């Protein structure tokens, strides 16, 4: 018994129909993996790489002094 392909072990005397089915299954598994990784990469770029800078706003002067000098935020 030898290892053949990404789906694991199979018998030495497989029919040509079985070989074709296994190769087709392996091809679709690879295609599905590539598509899912591409979607993940595109979603990461879409979600995380947007600029937080808002353009076109006028500066506003505060109406009163701040209640503290420092702010510590735990998330």
N, C-alpha and C positions, 0 to 999 in steps of 0.2 A: 504494500500500500504506500502510495506516495501522496504528497500534498500537491494539489492541483488548483491553482486559482486562489482567490481571496475568501471563498466560502468553505474552505477546509478540505478534508480527506474525501476521496471517493474511490470506487473500485477501478481496477486496471482495465477490465473488459466492459467498459460502458458503451452503450450503443451510440451511433452518430446522432440520433435524435436527442438522447440525454446530454451529450456533449454540447449540442447546439443550444438546448434549453438552459444549461448551466452558464454557458458563455453569455447568452442573452440576459440572464438574471444578473450576472456580474456586471455587465455593461450598464444596465439600468441602475444598479446600486451605486456605481461610480458616478453616473450622470446625476442621480438624485443628490449625492454628497456634494458635488460641485455646485449644483443649483442652491442647495441650502446654505453652503458657506458663502456664496455670492450674496444671497439675501441678507445673511447676518452682517457681512461687511458693509453692505450698502445701508442697512438700518443703523449701524453704529455711526457711520459718517453723517447720516441724516439727523440723528438724535443729538450727538455730542459735539459736532463741529459747527454749530450755529453761533454767530457772533452775538454776545450779550449787549453790545453797544447799540443804543437807540439814537438815531440821528434826527436832527431837526427840532430838538427841545431847547427852550430858553432856560438859562440858569435862574434859580429861585433863591432869594435870600431867606434864611430862617427867621421866624417871627419871635422866637425866644431861645435862650441858651440851652445847651444840652444838659440833661440831668446827671450825667456822669462823664468822666474823662475817657474811660475805657469800656469796652463791651467784650465779654467772653461768651462765646456761643458754643455749646456742646451739642453735637448731633449724634 
